[in-house]
Amino acid sequence: MMSFDVRPIDKSIAKKLIIKNHYSHKWSSCRYALGLIRENKICGIAIFGYPVGRQVVKSITSLPLKNDAVLELTRLWVADKEGKNTESWFLGKCFRWLKDNTRTKILIAYSDPMAGHVGFIYQATNWWYQGNNTMLVKSFIHIVNGIKYHPRTCVAKFGTTKVEDLCKIDPEYKQIEMPKKHRYLYVLYKKDRKELLQTLKHQLVKYPKNNENMNWGNKNV
């Protein structure tokens, strides 16, 4: 691991590499883009951005938190050819960089069960797990003309996710409630952990081990 360097990289370069290599092939909120670099070649990227939801910061603790005290790990990619423990090592270096260069106190991350993820990398790096019931808003997969569409894809193709509009397009339209994402927290400073544990708005629960019955079977999802 000593041959790697971790440092900020240009956001435009990070965007191209994330769209090309990350499983989502989509860009996201970015305040800091940190690169995993060896011999001047980027072989990993971690993207940290301010949480998109207005209530996310308030949903963490009853303690007052400034908006810049919380960042979301919105994207993480490491080239497959790198060693088994590279992701964990990379995240550890990202934590150190954030402590040295920002006022961040808490990191938040989500794992999407629809992508077959339960957050094993967060478990390996000792994040707190809060289950998958922290999001109050329900989301649905839309089945139009027999094809499953993620809400974003549905809007892009049909301009709407309203049931009445989609029923006009397909009288046999159906929807399936999407499983909620797993939520993880990481507290950067040990001195903050005890107080936060006592004031969390969502209790900590045991790590999930796998996704059961999660076969959505359509590339449009």
Helices and strands as residue ranges (DSSP letters): E 5-8, H 11-21, E 32-38, E 41-49, G 57-59, G 67-69, E 70-78, H 86-101, E 106-111, G 113-115, H 120-124, E 128-129, E 140-144, E 147-149, H 151-158, H 163-169, E 174-177, E 182-187, H 190-199
